[in-house]
């Protein structure tokens, strides 16, 4: 069996196999998405997302096709003129590039891989309608801490803040109340197959969407919100994805426990990889290291060799990404991956260097 440490799509919970059969047997796959069976499923799933992931009761939950669709929804439905994007890696920058296509005046603020987001030095224009950043930058294994998010929230209280939490939602206990919008795809910490996004919006974000009343798109936020008042979607939804999400959340512990497990495991992984001379931790500053995506740097030749040999041993390691594509590899630290699988990974590296 292949051990999958790819940082998304990543390992799915083995129980998903049973859940899929159950979905078929329960007649869920052919059920009308305006019917009672779907509405009940949607309502139950929203309740579980809030309860299990510690999302405030007054936030609204929406289903999308994935996180990148959320980039589009938020720019078109919450900004008339511009958004400001703070980034230090490929995914944050892609969101900014995409925003510029829709709102050419959008601004980007880049910061360094090894520095915390420089909240005090930020010069965000007064006419910015939406501040955007990636909580966990999958491309380089960095993260923005809860304290930094709190400082950003305190400094720009009147501006909506949107957070791409694709590699951390359902893995880390995020302080949702400190930003207006959080979103993720399910193929990472949720332990599910790709094709579904989850977005949580504050009452303030919905108020702004209603004010703007942008209805020019099938996935306009105000339309999504109105449909979801009845636990329905604007589009024909990924019913199987939502069903699997409900089942996984029912069987998983609360986020607090998962968060602690991932933090402990990431600490052990960083310590383990620090012992090898020709592998470096890409992120030197411990404060900004991701807890869910471990990025490791080595020569191009060594990276290539490690990945090939790992695959030969049925171990899939993540490629580098963006600027770090050729000289890094990445290890996912997601809840669906078992401790013993990491022990197997460690044995491979110890054997490789023997």
C-alpha positions in Angstrom: 0.0 0.0 0.0 1.3 3.5 -0.9 2.0 5.8 2.1 0.9 9.2 1.0 2.6 12.3 2.5 1.7 14.6 -0.5 0.4 17.9 0.8 -2.9 17.6 -1.0 -4.7 15.9 -2.5 -3.4 13.7 0.4 -4.3 10.6 2.3 -8.0 10.1 2.8 -9.5 8.4 5.9 -9.8 4.7 5.2 -13.4 4.8 6.5 -14.3 6.8 3.4 -14.6 3.5 1.5 -17.4 2.4 3.8 -19.0 5.9 3.7 -19.2 5.8 -0.1 -21.0 2.5 -0.1 -23.4 3.8 2.6 -24.1 6.9 0.4 -25.0 4.7 -2.5 -27.1 2.4 -0.3 -28.9 5.3 1.3 -29.9 6.6 -2.1 -28.0 9.8 -1.5 -26.2 9.9 -4.8 -29.3 10.4 -6.9 -31.3 12.6 -4.5 -32.6 15.9 -5.8 -30.6 18.8 -4.4 -33.8 20.8 -3.7 -35.4 17.8 -1.9 -35.7 17.2 1.8 -33.0 14.5 2.0 -30.4 16.9 0.7 -31.6 19.7 2.9 -31.3 17.5 6.0 -27.8 16.4 5.0 -26.7 20.0 4.4 -28.2 21.2 7.7 -26.5 18.4 9.7 -23.2 19.0 8.0 -23.2 22.7 8.7 -24.0 22.0 12.4 -21.1 19.6 12.6 -18.6 22.0 10.9 -19.4 24.6 13.5 -19.3 22.3 16.5 -16.3 20.2 15.6 -14.2 23.0 14.1 -15.0 25.6 16.8 -16.7 28.1 14.4 -18.8 30.8 16.1 -22.5 30.1 16.0 -23.3 33.4 14.1 -21.0 32.6 11.2 -22.5 31.3 8.0 -21.2 28.2 6.3 -21.2 27.7 2.5 -20.2 24.9 0.1 -18.1 25.7 -3.0 -16.1 23.6 -5.5 -12.8 24.4 -3.7 -10.7 27.1 -2.2 -9.7 28.7 -5.5 -13.4 29.4 -6.3 -13.6 31.2 -3.0 -10.8 33.6 -4.2 -13.1 34.6 -7.1 -16.4 34.8 -5.0 -14.8 37.1 -2.4 -13.2 39.5 -4.9 -16.3 39.8 -7.1 -18.8 40.0 -4.3 -17.0 42.0 -1.6 -14.9 44.5 -3.5 -15.8 47.2 -6.0 -12.4 48.7 -6.3 -9.6 46.8 -4.6 -8.3 44.2 -2.2 -4.9 44.1 -0.5 -3.0 40.9 -0.4 -0.2 40.1 2.1 1.9 37.1 1.0 5.2 35.3 1.2 4.6 32.3 -1.2 3.0 31.0 -4.3 -0.6 30.6 -3.2 -0.9 34.0 -1.6 0.6 35.5 -4.7 -1.7 33.6 -7.0 -4.7 34.9 -5.1 -3.3 38.5 -5.6 -2.7 37.9 -9.4 -6.2 36.6 -9.8 -7.7 39.6 -7.9 -5.8 42.0 -10.2 -7.6 40.4 -13.2 -11.0 41.3 -11.6 -10.0 44.5 -9.8 -6.8 46.0 -11.5 -6.2 48.4 -8.6 -5.7 45.5 -6.1 -2.4 45.8 -4.1 0.1 43.2 -3.1 2.5 43.3 -0.1 5.2 40.6 -0.1 7.1 39.6 3.0 10.0 37.3 3.6 9.9 33.5 4.1 11.6 33.7 7.5 9.8 36.8 8.9 6.5 37.0 10.6 3.9 39.0 8.7 5.0 42.6 9.5 1.7 43.9 10.8 3.1 47.1 12.3 4.8 48.1 9.1 1.9 47.4 6.7 0.7 50.3 4.7 -2.7 49.2 3.6 -4.6 51.9 1.6 -7.6 53.4 3.3 -9.8 52.5 0.4 -9.0 48.7 0.6 -12.2 46.8 1.0 -10.8 43.4 1.7 -7.5 42.3 3.3 -6.4 38.8 2.1 -3.7 36.4 3.2 -2.9 32.7 3.4 -2.8 31.3 7.0 -0.7 28.3 6.0 1.4 28.8 2.8 1.5 25.3 1.4 4.2 26.2 -1.2 6.9 26.9 1.4 5.7 25.5 4.8 5.1 28.8 6.6 2.2 29.9 8.7 0.7 33.1 10.2 0.3 32.7 13.9 -2.9 33.4 15.9 -1.2 36.4 17.6 -0.3 37.9 14.2 -3.9 37.5 13.0 -5.1 39.1 16.2 -2.8 42.1 15.7 -3.9 42.5 12.1 -7.6 42.3 13.2 -6.9 45.0 15.9 -5.1 47.3 13.5 -7.6 47.1 10.7 -10.9 46.7 12.6 -13.0 48.4 10.0 -11.8 46.3 7.0 -13.0 42.8 6.2 -10.3 40.2 6.5 -10.3 37.0 4.4 -8.1 34.0 5.2 -7.2 31.1 2.9 -6.8 28.2 5.4 -6.6 25.4 2.9 -3.8 23.5 4.6 -4.9 24.1 8.2 -8.7 24.2 8.5 -9.8 20.9 10.2 -6.2 20.4 11.4 -5.5 23.4 13.6 -7.7 25.1 16.1 -8.0 28.4 14.3 -9.3 31.5 16.1 -12.1 32.1 13.6 -13.6 35.1 15.4 -10.4 37.1 14.5 -11.2 37.3 10.7 -14.4 37.6 8.7 -13.9 34.9 6.1 -12.1 31.6 6.3 -12.1 28.9 3.6 -10.5 25.6 2.6 -10.7 22.7 0.3 -11.3 19.3 1.8 -8.4 17.3 0.3 -5.9 18.2 3.1 -6.7 18.2 6.8 -10.3 17.0 6.3 -8.9 13.7 4.9 -11.3 13.7 2.0 -11.1 13.4 -1.8 -10.9 16.8 -3.7 -13.9 18.6 -5.2 -15.5 20.4 -2.3 -14.7 23.7 -0.5 -16.0 25.0 2.8 -16.3 28.7 3.5 -17.2 30.4 6.8 -18.4 34.1 6.8 -19.0 36.5 9.6 -22.3 38.5 9.9 -20.2 41.5 8.9 -19.1 39.9 5.7 -22.7 39.0 4.8 -23.8 42.5 5.6 -21.2 43.9 3.1 -22.3 41.3 0.5 -25.9 42.4 0.8 -24.9 46.1 0.6 -23.0 45.5 -2.6 -25.7 43.2 -3.9 -23.5 41.8 -6.7 -25.6 39.3 -8.6 -23.7 39.1 -11.8 -22.4 35.5 -11.3 -23.8 32.1 -10.5 -21.6 32.0 -7.4 -22.2 35.6 -6.2 -22.0 35.6 -2.4 -25.4 37.1 -1.8 -27.1 34.4 -4.0 -25.1 31.7 -2.1 -26.2 33.2 1.2 -29.9 33.4 0.2 -30.0 29.8 -1.0 -28.2 28.6 2.1 -30.9 30.1 4.4 -32.8 27.0 3.3 -29.6 24.8 3.4 -29.5 24.7 -0.4 -26.8 25.7 -3.0 -27.0 27.9 -6.1 -25.5 25.2 -8.2 -26.0 21.4 -8.3 -23.8 20.5 -5.3 -21.2 17.8 -4.7 -23.6 15.8 -2.7 -21.2 12.9 -2.2 -18.5 15.3 -1.0 -20.9 16.8 1.5 -22.1 13.4 2.7 -18.5 12.2 3.2 -17.8 15.4 5.1 -20.7 14.8 7.4 -19.6 11.2 8.1 -16.0 12.2 8.7 -16.9 15.0 11.1 -19.3 12.7 13.0 -16.5 10.2 13.6 -13.7 12.7 14.4 -12.7 14.2 17.7 -13.1 17.9 18.4 -10.5 20.2 16.8 -8.8 21.0 20.1 -7.5 17.4 20.4 -6.5 17.2 16.7 -4.6 20.5 17.0 -2.5 19.3 19.9 -1.7 16.0 18.1 -0.5 17.8 15.0 1.6 20.3 16.9 3.3 17.5 18.9 3.9 15.5 15.7 5.3 18.5 13.7 7.7 19.3 16.5 9.0 15.7 16.4 9.3 15.8 12.6 11.3 19.0 12.6 13.6 17.6 15.2 14.0 14.4 13.2 14.9 16.1 9.9 17.3 18.6 11.6 19.7 15.7 12.2 20.6 15.2 8.6 23.5 17.3 7.3 22.6 17.7 3.6 18.9 18.3 4.3 17.9 21.7 5.7 14.6 23.0 7.1 13.5 25.5 4.5 12.0 27.8 7.2 14.7 28.7 9.7 12.5 30.8 11.9 10.7 28.4 14.2 8.0 31.0 14.9 6.7 31.0 11.3 7.1 27.3 10.6 3.9 25.5 9.4 2.5 22.8 11.7 0.8 21.0 8.8 3.3 21.2 5.9 7.0 20.5 6.5 9.2 22.0 3.8 12.7 20.6 3.5 15.6 21.8 1.3 18.5 20.0 -0.4 20.4 19.9 -3.6 18.3 19.3 -6.8 20.0 15.9 -7.3 19.4 14.8 -3.7 15.7 15.9 -3.8 15.2 14.0 -7.0 16.9 10.9 -5.6 15.0 10.9 -2.3 11.6 11.2 -4.1 12.5 8.4 -6.6 13.7 6.0 -3.9 10.8 6.8 -1.6 8.4 6.0 -4.5 10.2 2.7 -5.0 9.4 2.0 -1.3 5.7 2.9 -1.8 6.2 6.3 -0.1 4.8 9.4 -1.9 6.6 12.6 -0.8 5.4 16.1 -1.9 7.3 17.9 -4.7 8.6 21.4 -4.1 6.3 24.3 -5.4 6.8 27.6 -7.1 10.2 29.2 -6.5 11.2 26.2 -4.4 10.1 23.6 -6.9 13.4 21.9 -7.7 15.3 22.2 -4.4 12.7 21.3 -1.8 10.3 18.5 -1.0 7.3 18.7 1.4 5.8 16.3 4.0 2.2 16.7 4.9 1.3 16.5 8.6 -2.5 15.9 8.3 -4.9 14.2 10.7 -5.7 11.2 8.5 -2.1 10.1 8.4 -1.2 7.7 11.2 1.7 8.0 13.7 3.0 4.6 12.5 3.1 5.9 8.9 5.5 8.6 10.1 7.6 6.0 11.8 7.8 4.2 8.5 8.8 7.4 6.8 11.6 8.0 9.4 12.8 4.4 8.9 13.1 5.1 5.2 15.2 8.2 5.8 17.4 6.5 8.4 18.0 3.6 6.0 18.6 6.0 3.0 21.4 7.7 5.0 22.8 4.4 6.4 
